[in-house]
Amino acid sequence: MPTGFQQISREEGDEVPREARPRVTSTLVLSVFTAVLGSLQCGYNIGVINAPQKIIEQNYNATWLARHNSPIDLATLTTLWSLSVAIFSIGGMISSFLVGVVSEWLGRKRAMIINNALAFLGGALMGLAKLGCSYEMMILGRFLIGAYSGLVSGLVPMYVGEISPTHLRGALGTLHQLALVIGILIAQVFGLDSLLGTPDLWPLLLGLTVAPSALQLVLFPFCPESPRYLYIVRNKESKAKESLKRLTGCGDVSEALSEMKEEKRRMDMERKVSIAQLFRCRIYRQPLLIAVVLQLSQQLSGINAIFYYSTSIFESAGLEQPVFATIGAGAINAAFTVVSERVPAMSYISMVAIFGFVAFFEIGPGPIPWFIVAELFSQGPRPAAIAVAGCCNWTCNFIVGMAFQSMADVCGPYVFLIFAALLLGFFLFTYFKVPETRGRTFDQIAAAFRRTPSLLDHEVKPSTELDCLGPDDNA
């Protein structure tokens, strides 16, 4: 195994004694909880479209009939429904590329607050689509809520990673994914025809997406801004100290401030890194490749194929009540693949296989790609790196959402073998190339990459980002 890739080396004295670690404060808990409400909302909108599919398609048909005096043909209905599902990912794909710009311009906290405008507008359009007899409102609402979710997928891990103590950063970083899958589960339960998945109540099911936004707007005024953003980006030392004291509960935050000062010193050398510079500079190739491949591993695992189309998958497997199996998959997802041939005895094996796949997904490929991007990059390139990684994730999300149904029609139950082969490749890449970041500060992780050879060439990296970018790039 190449030196430096599997384990970032520990220097003597690096470990923070347990008794010296910052304690978990009520402010930290409140801030993390408030931030991940956005993740819960993102998950809700991933799962909410699944259960009421046939009811919404009937509404599309009724709207078409009222406009054209004839029922909608199957091909047009399939296209409209695929667009309703996939345009969520298009919105996320576009907005995720703006995470870096928005987070630097508005700040992490304010950006999440303002982002809720997209949630309210998107939720209103979806909730009023039936009343307005307009599938266009539904599709536009899905696009806007997707744009909201794309910003959330970058802003939440960035904010949580920057406010978390080093020894808790990994644990708190997984809460983004946990809230997301809880949101999926809530949507699946609410989508039952005994609750909100009815011809009359499905608009309320879709419109409920504004509830987490309303709660977030109430709670965010009590949460501090990221101290790293305040000090390193805005150079507001006094406000950064105040934020640190609230988050850590410590009167003396000199150690944490010293770490940020060192990070700021390096940032002053590297300056702000654009997306173009991120791709050009050899120093960033290794962590960027790791970040992108981990995002690909999440989406090309086929997980969203299950959550977009699980009801139809279970129907094909012969289950009489597929909606409950869909909820079961969501429950397994929150707690922790091959679809077999279609014979009655194997339908339950199919269900168990999918439950097991979801459980193992949530051990690793689910939560880790989101927060490891923030860990692999220092403050200068971090916003650009998160934007690139998020865009890759949402692009693959869109491809899987659009292509899976056609792939399943061609390959039948063997479609998941394609995902299995991809996952084998991702497993090998992760084992040999992804470093361990547990217990390391941001600066220690970034410094380790500056000391190791690149994945893409055999040259030794420059000693600083400034050497790599050159004077013209930093002008």
N, C-alpha and C positions, 0 to 999 in steps of 0.2 A: 504493500500500500504506500503511495507516495507520501513523503513526509509533509506534514502541515495541512493535509486535507481532511483527515478523519478527526483529528483532535487538535484544537488550538492549544499550544503549549502554555503551561502555567509557570509564571515566574515566582520565586520565593517571596512571600509576603503579599501575593496577589489576593489571597482569600481574605474576605472580610470576616472577623470573628463574629460568631453568632450573636453574642451579647451586644455588639456594636452596630448590628444591622438596624435600619430604620423600622419602626413598628408600623403595623397596619392601623391607620387612623380612619375615623369616620368620614373625613373629607376625601381620602383616597377611595374608600368603598363607594361613596356617593358619586364621585367623579367617574369611576369605572362603570358603575351601574348605569349612570345617565348616558354615557357614551355608547354602551352596547345596546341601549334601546334602539338605536339606529340599525344595529346588526339584526336584532329581532325583527324589525320591520322589513328588512331586506329578505330574511328568510320567509316571513309571512307571504311576501309577494312571489317568492319562488314556488311555494306550495299551494297557494290559494287557487290557482288556475286549473289544478288537476281534477279534483272531485266534481265540480259543477260543469265539466266540459260539455256534456250532452245537453244540459239545460241551457247553457249559453248559446250553443249551436242552434237550438230550437228558436231562441230569440233572434239570432241572426237570420234564420229562415223566415220568421214572421216579419222582420223589418224588410227583407228583400221582397217578400210577397206583397207587402203594403205599397212598396215603391214601384214594382214592376208587374204586379198582377199575375205573377207566376212564381212557383217555388224555386228556390235556389238550387242550381245543379251541384252535384257532389264535388266536382273538381274545384269550383269556386268556393264552396264552403270549406273544403280542406285547406285551400290557400288562405282564406281569411283567418281560419283558426291557427294555422301554422304561423301566420304573421302576428296574431295576438300573443302567441307564446314567445316567439323569437325576438320581437321588437323590444321586449324587456332587456334582452342581452345587448341589442344595438345601442339602446340608451346608456347602458352601463359601460359599453365599450368606448363610446365617445367621451362620456364624462370622466371616466377613470384616467384618461390621458391629461385631464386638466387638474388632477389632484395636486400636483406640485405647485402650479401657479396659484391656485385658490388658497392652499394652505399657507403659502408664503405671504400672499397679499392680505388675507383676512385674519390669519392666525388659525390654529387648530380648532379652538372652541367656537369662535365666531363663525367660522366656515360651516361647522356642523349645525349651528343655530339657523343660519340663513338657508342652508340646504333644505330645511324643513318646508320652505315655500314650495319646492318641487313636489314634496310628499302631499301637501294639502291640495295642490292643484291637480296632481295625478289622481289622488283618491277621489276628489270631487267629480272628475270626469268619468271615472269608472263607475262610481256610485249612481251617477245620473244618466248613464248610457241607456238604460232601459226606458226611463221616463222620456228621454229625448229621442227615442227610436233611432239610435245611431250607433252602429258598430264602429264608425270612425272615432267617436268619443272614447269608446273602449280601447281602441288601438292606440290613440294618442295618450290616453291616461296611462297605459302600460309602458309607453315610451318614456314618459316623464318620471314614473316611479322607478323605471330602470336607470334613468339618469341620476336620480337620487341615490339609488343603491350603488351605482358605480363610484360616486364620491364617498359614500359611507365605507365601502370596502378598502379605501385608502386612508381616509381620515381617522377612522376608529382605531385601527392597529397603530397608526402613527402617534395619535394622542395617548393611547393607553401605554404604548411602549416608552414614551418620553416622560410620563408622570410616574411610572412604576419604579420602585427600588430594584437594584440589579438582581438581588436574590429572588425577587418575585416576578420578574419580567416575563419569564416563560409561562408561569402558571396563569398570570393575569392576561397574557397574550392569547391564551386559548379561549378566553371568554367571548371573544368576537365570534368564533366558530360555534361555540356552545349556544350563544344567544341566537345565532342564525338558524341552527337546527331546531331549537325550541320554537322559533317562529314558524318553521315549516310544519312542525307537529301541531301547533295551535291552529294553523290554517286548515290542516287536514281534518282535525276534529270538528272545527266550526263548519266545515264543508259537508258534514253528514246531512242527509235529507231529513233527519229528525231535528236538526238545528237550523242552520242558515242556508244549507244547500238545496233550496226549494225554488220553484219558478217565481215565487213572490219575493223571497228574501235574499236571493243571490246578489242584488245590488248592495245591500247592507254588508254582506260578506266581504265584498271588494272594497267598500267604502271604509270599513273598520281600520284600514291601514293608517288612517290619520290619528288614531288613538295614541300610539307610542310617540308620535310627533308632538302631540299636545302635552303629554307628560314630560317629554324632554324639554320643551320650552319653559315649563314651570320649574324644573330642577336645575337647568344649566346656570342660572344666575348665582347659584350657591356653590358652583364649582370653579376652581382656579384655572387659569390658562396654563399651558405647558411651560414650566420654568425654562426648559431648554430653548423653546421658541423665544421667550421673553429676553433671555440673556444673549444667546448665540446669534439670533436673527435680528432682534430689535435693540439689542445692547441696553436693556433696561435692567440693570443689576439689582436695584432696590426692589422692583416688582418681582423679579425672579426669586430673590431671597424670601419675600413674603409668601410667594406661591410654594416654595420649598418647605417653609415652616408649617404651612397649613397641611401640606400633603404628608410630611414626615412626623409632625408633632414634636420636632426637636427645636430647641432654641438656638443651638449651634449647628448651622448647615454649611460650615466652612469646607468640610471634606467634599460634599456633593458639589459645592460651588467651584472648588479647585478642579474637579473632574471636568466641569463645563468650561472652565477657563482654558484648560488644556485642549479641549475639543474646539473651542473658539479660536485658539491660536493656530491650530491646524487648518481650521476653516478659513482664517484670514490668509493663510498661505495658498489654499486651494481655491478660495473664493466660491462663488455659486457655480454649480456644475449644471450645464444644460443637458438635454437629452442627447443632442448631437455629440457633445463632449464625452458623455457617458459611454457611447459606442466607440468613439475614437481612441480613448485612452486605455492603454494596456493595464494600468492599475485596476481598472474597474471590470475588466473582462471576466475574471474568475468569479467574483461575487455576483455579477450580473447574469452570467450563464447559470449559476446555481439558482438564483432567484427565479429566472424564467422557466427553467426545467421543472422546478418544484411546482410552479403554477400550472404548467402543462400536465404534470402528473395528477394534479387535483381534478382537472376537468376531463382529461382523456382517460381517467379511470372509468368513466361511464356513470358516475354517481348521479349527475343531473338527468341522464336518460331515465333513471329509475324514478326520480322525483317529478319529472315532467310527464312521464308516460306509464307510471307504475300501475295505474288502474287497468289500462289496456294490456299491460304485460301479464298481470295476474288473471285477467279474463282469458287471455290466450292459453294460460297454463291450466285452465279448467276450474278455477275457483268460483263458487257460486256467489260469494259476497266479496268481490275484489276490493271494495272501498275499505273494508276492515283490515285487509292485509296491507293496504296502502298506509293506513294509520299505524299498523304494527311496524312497518318499515321506518316510519317516522319516529316511533317510540324507541326502536333499537338505535336509530341515528342519534337521538338525544342521549341515551344511556351509554352508548359506546360508539365462479358466478356463471355460473352457466345455467341458462334456462333449459330444463330438460325437455325430452320429447313429450308430445302431448298425449299422455295416457293417464287415467284418473289417479293411479297410485303415486305418480310422480309429481303431481301438482303441489303437494305439501313439501316435497324435497326442494322444488323450485322456490317456494316461499322461504324455507330455512336457509337456502343458499343465498338468497338476496338479503335476508336479515344478517347473516354472517358477514357478507360483503360490506354492508353498511356499517356494522360494528367495527370491523378492522379499518375501514376508511377513516372513522372518527378517532382512531388511535394515532394516526400519523398524517396521511395526505390531506385530511380535512383542515385541522387547525394550524399546523406548522407553517405552510407556505405563506400565510398572511402576516404573521409576526416576525418571521425570520428575515424578511426583506429589510425591515427597519433595523435589525440587529447587524446585518452584514455591511451596512454603509454608514459612514460618518455623516454629520449634519449637512455638509455641503452637497453631496450627491444624493442624499436620502430621498427628498421629494421627487426628483427625476426618476430614481430607481423604482420607487413605489408606483409612479405613473406608468412606467413601462411594464412592470410586472402585472399591475392591475389590468392594463389594456390587453395583455396576452391572455389573462384568465378569462376576461369577458369575451374576447374573440373566440376562444375555444368553446366557451359556454354557448355562444351563438351557433357555432358549427355543429356541435352535438345536438342542440335543440332542433335545428333545421334538418339535419341529415339522418338522425337516428331512425325515424319512422320508415324512411326509404331503405336504409340499411337492414332494418328488421324484416321488411317485406321481401328483400332479396335473400338474406342469410337465414331467416327464420330464427330458431332457438340458438343457432351458433354465433349470433351477432356478438355475444359477450366474449367470445374467444379472441376477437380483435382487441378488445380492451384488456384482456388478460395478457396478451403478448406485449402490449404497450407497457403495462404495469411491471412486467418482468424487466424490461429495459430501464424503467425508472427506478426499480429496486436496486439494480446494479449500480446505476449512477449515484444514487443516494448513499449506498454503502461505501463506495470508494472515494467520492468527491465532496460530500457535504460535511463541513466541519461541525464539531460540537461547540455550542456557544453558551452552554449553561454556566452561570456564575461569572461570566466575563462582562466587562463594561463595553460600551460602544467603541471607545477608543482602543481598547485592547484587541477587539475583534478586527477593526480596520487596520491596526498596526500589523497584525498577523498576516494579512493578505499582502501588505507591502513587503514582507520578508520572504514570501514564497514565490516559486516560479509560476508563470501563468499556465492555465489549462490549454491555451491556444498556441503557445510558443515556448521555446526553451530559454528565452532571455530572462535575466533577473530584472525584476521591476525597478523603476526609479525609486529613490528614497522618499520623495514627496510627490503629492499630486501636482504641485507647481511645476516640477521638472517635467512631468508628463504633459501637462496642458500647454505649457509654453507661454511666453509673454503675450502673444497675440490673442490667445483664448481668454486671458484674464484681463484684457484691456477694458 
